[in-house]
Every structure is written in C-alpha cells, then in structure tokens.
Amino acid sequence: ANANSTLKKMKQLVSASKLIEVGGHIGLHPRRWSPKMKPYIYTRRSNNHVIDILKSLVYLNKAYSFIQELTKNGGRVLIVGTNGKMLKDVIKDEAKRGQAYYVTQRWLGGTLTNFKNISKSIKKLNDNLQLQKSGEIEKYTKKEQLSIRKETEKLMKFYGGIRTMRKLPEAIIVLDPNHDLNAIVEARKLNIPVIALANTNANPDIIDYIIPINNFSIRSIMLILGILIDGIAEAKEEPVKYVGKADNEIVLPEIHTKRVFNGENSQKAFVSHNRRSNLNNQVNSSSNSSETSKEEKTSEASEN
C-alpha cells in the first residue's frame, strides 16, 4: 500500500508487468539470501524468494532522479559490470549512449583510490593509440611495433572503458554488488555515491541507491541499465530508449545461453525437432539401403 501511494506521486518509468516479464521479480534460493534484504522481499514461492516489484519501481525512480540531477550538474557515471561475458557489449553500448565510463574486465584494485597511478597506464594507452593512428609507429622496427601493439591490446582490455576519464566519476553503477564488492568499497572510501542492482543476496547497507531486482537475468539488467541511461539522455534532452514507452514498444533481444552437455555445447549436443526427424529419416533410409545391399549380395552369392 505504501509503495502504491508513493508510485502515484512519481513518474512512471516502466510498468510492473514489464519487469515481471523480464524476470525482474525472481529472487534467489533462501539459502543464499541476506536477511538485510528482507524489506525488499514480497514472499517465497517455488523455493525462491520473490522481490517486491512495486518497491523495485520506487527505488528505481529514486536512482533515476538522482542520475538526472547529477547529469544536469555536469557529473558523469562509471558503470561496473565484470560478471558475465554476454553483458560486455550491452554495457559498452549503453555507456556510449550515456557518455559514461565503464569497466567490464576484472576490477583492478586502486582504480578509484589510487587513480593517480592508474592515470599513468591510461596515458600510456592513449599515447600508444595516437602512435598507431598517426602512423608514427612505422618508424619503429617490426619487433618494436609488435611489442607496442601487444601492450596496447593488453591496456585496452583493462582501461579501454576509462581511457577518457580525467578525474574521478561522480557516481558508479554496479550491476552485481557481491561480485564487484571491491569497486563499492573504493567508492565509499571516496564518498562516491553507489547505485546498485541488488538481488536477495546483497548487502543494502553499503549501497546508496539500491534497486532491488533480479541481477541474474540478462534481460532484466539490460532493461534497468537502459532506464538509468535514459535518465542521462533525458537530462541532456536527448531521445530515450525505454522510459515512458508502452510494453509492446520495449523490445529486448532473446538471450540463448550455451549449456554444456557431456563436454559439448548445447548446439552440438541437442538438435531441434525438425533436425531430429530429418536425422531419423536419414538413419532409416541408410538402414533400408544397407538391408537391400545385403540382400543383393546374398542373391549374387547364391547365383555364383
């Protein structure tokens, strides 16, 4: 009831049905829960906790408003999501859309608290990129060129998303506060506000702007992150991607994970029903042909 009355006073960013559609309400097994997340849990069903989706909308709105104010004051955010290879491209695209920094590789200790030394590596990366772009790299020997390119590739892997970061961000968005706990610890030491997507296993005490949501669902993360970046876009009076649109207008790609079965990918281990029928027909036809060939051989042997 409190969440409903609060939502009526807030801007509708996305519907509750859309969040449920992407699995945003699904929590973890009670064995993995954090008791501090109890205020954000609605009930328990099918051996899983169910997140209170109305509270998800309320806290999403608070984070959205904060990002808007921060952007209007010239602030920029850093997106941290190092858990999951499939999210890397999504994070990069959204960061580019919102002119935000991002970290998708392993979080390097001191990225925020020891930014002075990190800046040296960022400068080295930018110098190498400029060297290749201007063509001055051709002045070096082939061995030196290979060494520079290898070094650039390694630096790009870790610092590519923050290579334009000249100062500390005004806020960070963490997609998994348990996996990227070190990033949150560093941000809190420097009093940098933390926005985090928290499942039922998170610690809300270390998060400034919590968004209780299923952060194990890729489509759920894509939607929430897209809405937060819409806050940046709206503050800059640019087109938004999800906010204020009808459910049927919000189209998220279907994600197909590769499961391992007997050491093989699911694509190799399993076939569709059509392929199975085709394979069965091939097997049957091959068995029939083998039987006819056997009959022909026996008939030829008897004639001889």
TORNUVEX-13816 format. One record per residue (C-alpha): x, y, z; residue number from 1. Coordinates in Angstrom, 3 decimals, decimal comma. Each point is the difference from the previous one (the first is absolute). Layout:
BEGIN
@X->X Y->Y Z->Z num->NUM;
...
***
This chain:
BEGIN
@X->0,000 Y->0,000 Z->0,000 num->1;
@X->2,828 Y->2,413 Z->0,825 num->2;
@X->1,789 Y->-0,841 Z->-3,246 num->3;
@X->-3,188 Y->0,544 Z->-2,003 num->4;
@X->-0,651 Y->3,420 Z->1,528 num->5;
@X->3,640 Y->1,009 Z->-0,541 num->6;
@X->-0,062 Y->-1,130 Z->-3,645 num->7;
@X->-3,022 Y->2,180 Z->-0,731 num->8;
@X->2,090 Y->3,055 Z->0,831 num->9;
@X->2,921 Y->-1,140 Z->-2,167 num->10;
@X->0,627 Y->-0,069 Z->-3,728 num->11;
@X->-0,785 Y->-3,393 Z->-1,577 num->12;
@X->3,241 Y->-1,240 Z->-1,487 num->13;
@X->-1,109 Y->-3,544 Z->-0,822 num->14;
@X->-2,962 Y->-2,192 Z->0,886 num->15;
@X->0,075 Y->-2,699 Z->2,663 num->16;
@X->-1,204 Y->-2,541 Z->-2,585 num->17;
@X->3,059 Y->0,720 Z->-2,173 num->18;
@X->2,359 Y->-0,571 Z->2,917 num->19;
@X->-1,768 Y->-3,288 Z->0,733 num->20;
@X->0,201 Y->-0,947 Z->-3,676 num->21;
@X->3,806 Y->0,282 Z->0,050 num->22;
@X->0,195 Y->-1,951 Z->3,272 num->23;
@X->0,917 Y->2,972 Z->2,163 num->24;
@X->-2,065 Y->-1,299 Z->2,939 num->25;
@X->1,779 Y->-3,363 Z->0,325 num->26;
@X->2,286 Y->-0,167 Z->3,016 num->27;
@X->2,465 Y->-2,662 Z->1,090 num->28;
@X->-0,412 Y->-3,120 Z->2,122 num->29;
@X->-0,523 Y->0,809 Z->3,703 num->30;
@X->3,324 Y->-1,696 Z->0,816 num->31;
@X->1,775 Y->2,806 Z->-1,856 num->32;
@X->-1,978 Y->2,929 Z->1,326 num->33;
@X->1,204 Y->2,910 Z->2,085 num->34;
@X->-2,371 Y->0,689 Z->2,930 num->35;
@X->0,605 Y->3,725 Z->-0,538 num->36;
@X->-1,897 Y->-0,300 Z->-3,294 num->37;
@X->-3,185 Y->-1,046 Z->1,813 num->38;
@X->-1,749 Y->3,408 Z->-0,494 num->39;
@X->0,308 Y->-0,444 Z->-3,778 num->40;
@X->-1,360 Y->-3,559 Z->-0,130 num->41;
@X->-3,706 Y->-0,565 Z->-0,657 num->42;
@X->-0,359 Y->-3,744 Z->0,647 num->43;
@X->1,527 Y->-3,418 Z->-0,568 num->44;
@X->-1,170 Y->-2,210 Z->-2,840 num->45;
@X->1,365 Y->-3,154 Z->-1,689 num->46;
@X->3,125 Y->-0,072 Z->2,176 num->47;
@X->0,866 Y->3,578 Z->-0,981 num->48;
@X->-0,599 Y->3,373 Z->1,538 num->49;
@X->-2,166 Y->2,418 Z->-1,972 num->50;
@X->1,151 Y->3,627 Z->-0,129 num->51;
@X->-2,620 Y->2,653 Z->0,711 num->52;
@X->-0,275 Y->1,464 Z->-3,501 num->53;
@X->-1,847 Y->3,124 Z->1,171 num->54;
@X->2,929 Y->0,882 Z->2,246 num->55;
@X->2,303 Y->-0,673 Z->-2,961 num->56;
@X->-1,880 Y->2,696 Z->-1,912 num->57;
@X->0,158 Y->2,451 Z->2,914 num->58;
@X->3,760 Y->-0,377 Z->0,503 num->59;
@X->0,647 Y->-0,016 Z->-3,755 num->60;
@X->-1,769 Y->3,355 Z->-0,153 num->61;
@X->2,193 Y->1,387 Z->2,786 num->62;
@X->3,185 Y->-1,119 Z->-1,791 num->63;
@X->-1,342 Y->1,447 Z->-3,256 num->64;
@X->-0,642 Y->3,398 Z->1,595 num->65;
@X->3,453 Y->0,006 Z->1,577 num->66;
@X->1,699 Y->-0,734 Z->-3,349 num->67;
@X->-1,991 Y->2,769 Z->-1,660 num->68;
@X->1,104 Y->2,574 Z->2,588 num->69;
@X->3,591 Y->-1,206 Z->-0,170 num->70;
@X->0,037 Y->0,298 Z->-3,813 num->71;
@X->-1,524 Y->3,495 Z->0,053 num->72;
@X->2,853 Y->1,057 Z->2,305 num->73;
@X->2,585 Y->-1,325 Z->-2,475 num->74;
@X->0,718 Y->-3,283 Z->1,793 num->75;
@X->0,863 Y->-3,291 Z->-1,698 num->76;
@X->-0,460 Y->-3,590 Z->1,164 num->77;
@X->2,102 Y->-3,135 Z->-0,140 num->78;
@X->-1,745 Y->-3,289 Z->-0,829 num->79;
@X->1,553 Y->-3,091 Z->1,609 num->80;
@X->-1,050 Y->-3,422 Z->-1,281 num->81;
@X->2,723 Y->-2,651 Z->-0,021 num->82;
@X->-2,230 Y->-3,019 Z->0,631 num->83;
@X->-0,992 Y->-1,630 Z->-3,297 num->84;
@X->1,432 Y->0,183 Z->-3,513 num->85;
@X->-3,402 Y->0,428 Z->-1,660 num->86;
@X->-0,545 Y->3,379 Z->1,675 num->87;
@X->3,197 Y->1,636 Z->-1,234 num->88;
@X->-1,399 Y->1,223 Z->-3,309 num->89;
@X->-3,199 Y->1,201 Z->1,695 num->90;
@X->1,990 Y->2,020 Z->2,548 num->91;
@X->2,224 Y->1,506 Z->-2,700 num->92;
@X->-2,987 Y->1,045 Z->-2,130 num->93;
@X->-1,886 Y->1,561 Z->2,917 num->94;
@X->3,140 Y->1,740 Z->1,280 num->95;
@X->0,571 Y->1,474 Z->-3,448 num->96;
@X->-3,629 Y->1,173 Z->-0,146 num->97;
@X->0,264 Y->1,701 Z->3,394 num->98;
@X->3,614 Y->1,176 Z->-0,407 num->99;
@X->0,888 Y->-2,009 Z->3,099 num->100;
@X->3,186 Y->-1,824 Z->0,955 num->101;
@X->-0,084 Y->-3,766 Z->0,366 num->102;
@X->1,950 Y->-2,977 Z->1,345 num->103;
@X->-0,893 Y->-3,429 Z->-1,363 num->104;
@X->3,260 Y->-1,821 Z->0,661 num->105;
@X->1,336 Y->-0,906 Z->3,439 num->106;
@X->-0,131 Y->2,910 Z->2,456 num->107;
@X->3,566 Y->1,153 Z->0,601 num->108;
@X->0,695 Y->0,932 Z->3,596 num->109;
@X->0,573 Y->3,729 Z->0,397 num->110;
@X->-1,966 Y->1,015 Z->-3,093 num->111;
@X->-1,645 Y->2,698 Z->2,140 num->112;
@X->2,084 Y->0,242 Z->3,177 num->113;
@X->3,333 Y->-0,005 Z->-1,887 num->114;
@X->-1,174 Y->1,824 Z->-3,105 num->115;
@X->3,274 Y->1,934 Z->-0,251 num->116;
@X->1,922 Y->-3,171 Z->-0,925 num->117;
@X->-2,870 Y->-1,338 Z->-2,116 num->118;
@X->0,162 Y->3,259 Z->-1,997 num->119;
@X->3,554 Y->-0,881 Z->-1,028 num->120;
@X->-1,197 Y->-3,224 Z->-1,607 num->121;
@X->-2,872 Y->1,861 Z->-1,665 num->122;
@X->2,484 Y->2,558 Z->-1,389 num->123;
@X->2,197 Y->-2,807 Z->-1,320 num->124;
@X->-3,014 Y->-1,532 Z->-1,750 num->125;
@X->-1,004 Y->3,311 Z->-1,594 num->126;
@X->3,581 Y->0,649 Z->-1,111 num->127;
@X->0,207 Y->-3,430 Z->-1,659 num->128;
@X->-3,336 Y->0,520 Z->-1,744 num->129;
@X->1,126 Y->3,408 Z->-1,278 num->130;
@X->3,256 Y->-1,558 Z->-1,183 num->131;
@X->-1,894 Y->-2,537 Z->-2,100 num->132;
@X->-2,610 Y->2,480 Z->-1,239 num->133;
@X->2,573 Y->2,549 Z->-1,198 num->134;
@X->2,120 Y->-2,649 Z->-1,717 num->135;
@X->3,117 Y->0,871 Z->2,022 num->136;
@X->0,176 Y->-3,620 Z->1,095 num->137;
@X->1,518 Y->-0,779 Z->-3,419 num->138;
@X->3,207 Y->1,691 Z->1,152 num->139;
@X->0,596 Y->-2,863 Z->2,426 num->140;
@X->1,384 Y->-3,419 Z->-0,867 num->141;
@X->-2,419 Y->-2,871 Z->-0,607 num->142;
@X->0,894 Y->-1,513 Z->3,356 num->143;
@X->-0,682 Y->3,296 Z->1,786 num->144;
@X->-3,274 Y->0,464 Z->-1,907 num->145;
@X->-1,162 Y->-3,459 Z->1,063 num->146;
@X->0,911 Y->0,774 Z->3,628 num->147;
@X->-1,917 Y->3,314 Z->-0,091 num->148;
@X->-3,087 Y->-1,626 Z->-1,518 num->149;
@X->0,021 Y->-2,794 Z->2,595 num->150;
@X->0,360 Y->2,537 Z->2,801 num->151;
@X->-2,843 Y->2,099 Z->-1,450 num->152;
@X->-2,269 Y->-3,032 Z->-0,255 num->153;
@X->0,657 Y->-0,907 Z->3,630 num->154;
@X->-0,563 Y->3,559 Z->1,233 num->155;
@X->-3,149 Y->0,335 Z->-2,103 num->156;
@X->-1,394 Y->-3,116 Z->1,640 num->157;
@X->0,096 Y->1,544 Z->3,464 num->158;
@X->-0,068 Y->3,768 Z->-0,607 num->159;
@X->-1,927 Y->0,341 Z->-3,272 num->160;
@X->-3,204 Y->1,057 Z->1,747 num->161;
@X->1,690 Y->2,659 Z->2,150 num->162;
@X->2,652 Y->1,306 Z->-2,390 num->163;
@X->-1,805 Y->3,377 Z->-0,245 num->164;
@X->-0,447 Y->0,271 Z->3,778 num->165;
@X->2,041 Y->2,991 Z->1,152 num->166;
@X->-1,452 Y->0,130 Z->3,522 num->167;
@X->-1,999 Y->-2,201 Z->2,351 num->168;
@X->-3,646 Y->-0,677 Z->-0,957 num->169;
@X->-2,805 Y->1,662 Z->1,952 num->170;
@X->-1,817 Y->-3,351 Z->0,460 num->171;
@X->0,372 Y->-3,687 Z->-0,887 num->172;
@X->-2,608 Y->-2,481 Z->-1,195 num->173;
@X->0,751 Y->-3,554 Z->1,143 num->174;
@X->-1,876 Y->-2,860 Z->-1,655 num->175;
@X->1,004 Y->-2,634 Z->2,577 num->176;
@X->0,960 Y->1,427 Z->3,415 num->177;
@X->1,168 Y->-3,397 Z->1,272 num->178;
@X->2,323 Y->-0,725 Z->-2,919 num->179;
@X->1,354 Y->3,569 Z->-0,258 num->180;
@X->0,194 Y->0,682 Z->3,728 num->181;
@X->3,505 Y->1,513 Z->-0,321 num->182;
@X->-1,339 Y->2,729 Z->-2,286 num->183;
@X->-2,630 Y->0,913 Z->2,605 num->184;
@X->2,562 Y->0,013 Z->2,831 num->185;
@X->2,237 Y->2,409 Z->-1,941 num->186;
@X->-2,939 Y->2,248 Z->-0,902 num->187;
@X->-1,145 Y->0,215 Z->3,621 num->188;
@X->3,511 Y->0,942 Z->1,151 num->189;
@X->-0,156 Y->2,967 Z->-2,364 num->190;
@X->-3,663 Y->0,828 Z->0,772 num->191;
@X->-1,051 Y->-0,779 Z->-3,576 num->192;
@X->-3,733 Y->-0,934 Z->-0,096 num->193;
@X->-0,718 Y->-3,622 Z->-0,916 num->194;
@X->-3,001 Y->-1,086 Z->-2,085 num->195;
@X->-0,344 Y->-3,782 Z->-0,048 num->196;
@X->-2,315 Y->-2,689 Z->-1,343 num->197;
@X->-0,483 Y->-2,234 Z->3,035 num->198;
@X->-1,366 Y->-3,522 Z->0,157 num->199;
@X->-1,071 Y->-1,681 Z->3,240 num->200;
@X->3,627 Y->-0,880 Z->0,849 num->201;
@X->1,265 Y->3,606 Z->0,114 num->202;
@X->0,908 Y->2,254 Z->2,907 num->203;
@X->-2,146 Y->3,164 Z->-0,288 num->204;
@X->2,005 Y->1,815 Z->2,696 num->205;
@X->2,903 Y->0,690 Z->-2,392 num->206;
@X->-2,241 Y->1,299 Z->-2,825 num->207;
@X->-1,158 Y->3,613 Z->-0,182 num->208;
@X->-2,666 Y->-0,510 Z->-2,694 num->209;
@X->-1,155 Y->-3,598 Z->0,048 num->210;
@X->-2,156 Y->-1,505 Z->-2,767 num->211;
@X->-1,373 Y->-3,370 Z->1,217 num->212;
@X->-0,153 Y->-2,066 Z->-3,172 num->213;
@X->1,062 Y->-3,339 Z->-1,439 num->214;
@X->3,549 Y->0,690 Z->-1,171 num->215;
@X->0,468 Y->-3,603 Z->-1,135 num->216;
@X->-2,320 Y->0,617 Z->-2,962 num->217;
@X->1,777 Y->1,604 Z->-2,965 num->218;
@X->-3,227 Y->1,483 Z->-1,380 num->219;
@X->-0,822 Y->1,471 Z->3,412 num->220;
@X->3,434 Y->1,645 Z->0,207 num->221;
@X->-0,314 Y->1,310 Z->-3,566 num->222;
@X->-3,329 Y->1,634 Z->0,794 num->223;
@X->1,037 Y->1,586 Z->3,316 num->224;
@X->3,345 Y->1,229 Z->-1,335 num->225;
@X->-1,732 Y->1,397 Z->-3,077 num->226;
@X->-2,472 Y->1,901 Z->2,190 num->227;
@X->2,818 Y->1,485 Z->2,095 num->228;
@X->1,793 Y->1,146 Z->-3,144 num->229;
@X->-3,320 Y->1,468 Z->-1,161 num->230;
@X->0,266 Y->2,237 Z->3,072 num->231;
@X->3,261 Y->1,393 Z->-1,409 num->232;
@X->-1,510 Y->0,358 Z->-3,469 num->233;
@X->-3,103 Y->1,784 Z->1,310 num->234;
@X->2,107 Y->2,414 Z->2,046 num->235;
@X->1,878 Y->0,878 Z->-3,202 num->236;
@X->-3,290 Y->0,265 Z->-1,915 num->237;
@X->0,937 Y->-2,935 Z->-2,214 num->238;
@X->-2,292 Y->-2,858 Z->-1,189 num->239;
@X->-0,741 Y->-2,709 Z->2,572 num->240;
@X->-0,056 Y->-3,719 Z->-0,684 num->241;
@X->-2,429 Y->-1,512 Z->2,538 num->242;
@X->-1,461 Y->2,604 Z->2,363 num->243;
@X->-3,656 Y->0,874 Z->-0,521 num->244;
@X->-0,524 Y->-2,551 Z->-2,752 num->245;
@X->-2,716 Y->-2,666 Z->-0,121 num->246;
@X->0,934 Y->-3,590 Z->0,766 num->247;
@X->-0,362 Y->-1,115 Z->-3,616 num->248;
@X->2,365 Y->2,784 Z->-1,110 num->249;
@X->2,781 Y->-1,234 Z->2,293 num->250;
@X->1,712 Y->-2,804 Z->-1,899 num->251;
@X->2,884 Y->-1,822 Z->1,670 num->252;
@X->1,996 Y->-2,671 Z->-1,843 num->253;
@X->-0,478 Y->-3,620 Z->0,956 num->254;
@X->3,080 Y->-1,434 Z->1,696 num->255;
@X->1,014 Y->-3,585 Z->-0,747 num->256;
@X->2,661 Y->-1,345 Z->2,319 num->257;
@X->2,264 Y->-2,849 Z->-0,999 num->258;
@X->-0,331 Y->-2,857 Z->2,459 num->259;
@X->2,638 Y->-2,692 Z->0,226 num->260;
@X->-1,154 Y->-3,576 Z->-0,490 num->261;
@X->2,536 Y->-2,827 Z->0,197 num->262;
@X->2,798 Y->2,445 Z->-0,757 num->263;
@X->-1,740 Y->1,460 Z->-3,068 num->264;
@X->-1,973 Y->3,171 Z->-0,589 num->265;
@X->-3,772 Y->-0,348 Z->-0,032 num->266;
@X->-0,045 Y->0,922 Z->-3,671 num->267;
@X->2,008 Y->-3,122 Z->-0,722 num->268;
@X->-1,496 Y->-2,239 Z->2,651 num->269;
@X->-3,651 Y->0,747 Z->-0,807 num->270;
@X->-1,839 Y->0,404 Z->-3,284 num->271;
@X->-3,390 Y->1,462 Z->-0,799 num->272;
@X->-3,057 Y->-2,166 Z->-0,608 num->273;
@X->0,209 Y->0,604 Z->-3,747 num->274;
@X->3,630 Y->-1,031 Z->-0,104 num->275;
@X->-0,776 Y->-3,067 Z->2,072 num->276;
@X->-2,681 Y->-1,092 Z->-2,423 num->277;
@X->2,347 Y->0,597 Z->-2,905 num->278;
@X->2,727 Y->-1,979 Z->1,719 num->279;
@X->-2,439 Y->-2,820 Z->0,736 num->280;
@X->-1,014 Y->-0,063 Z->-3,660 num->281;
@X->3,650 Y->-0,107 Z->-1,028 num->282;
@X->0,710 Y->-2,809 Z->2,448 num->283;
@X->-3,041 Y->-1,950 Z->-1,180 num->284;
@X->0,889 Y->0,500 Z->-3,671 num->285;
@X->3,618 Y->-1,023 Z->0,616 num->286;
@X->-1,117 Y->-3,092 Z->1,918 num->287;
@X->-2,429 Y->-0,904 Z->-2,802 num->288;
@X->2,699 Y->0,469 Z->-2,613 num->289;
@X->2,405 Y->-2,140 Z->2,034 num->290;
@X->-2,624 Y->-2,735 Z->0,266 num->291;
@X->-0,651 Y->0,054 Z->-3,772 num->292;
@X->3,723 Y->-0,086 Z->-0,690 num->293;
@X->0,326 Y->-3,020 Z->2,307 num->294;
@X->-2,858 Y->-1,772 Z->-1,860 num->295;
@X->1,637 Y->0,725 Z->-3,356 num->296;
@X->3,311 Y->-1,387 Z->1,230 num->297;
@X->-1,635 Y->-3,199 Z->1,302 num->298;
@X->-1,888 Y->-0,465 Z->-3,277 num->299;
@X->3,202 Y->0,467 Z->-1,986 num->300;
@X->1,814 Y->-2,496 Z->2,235 num->301;
@X->-2,777 Y->-2,595 Z->-0,449 num->302;
@X->0,088 Y->0,411 Z->-3,810 num->303;
@X->3,752 Y->-0,490 Z->-0,031 num->304;
***
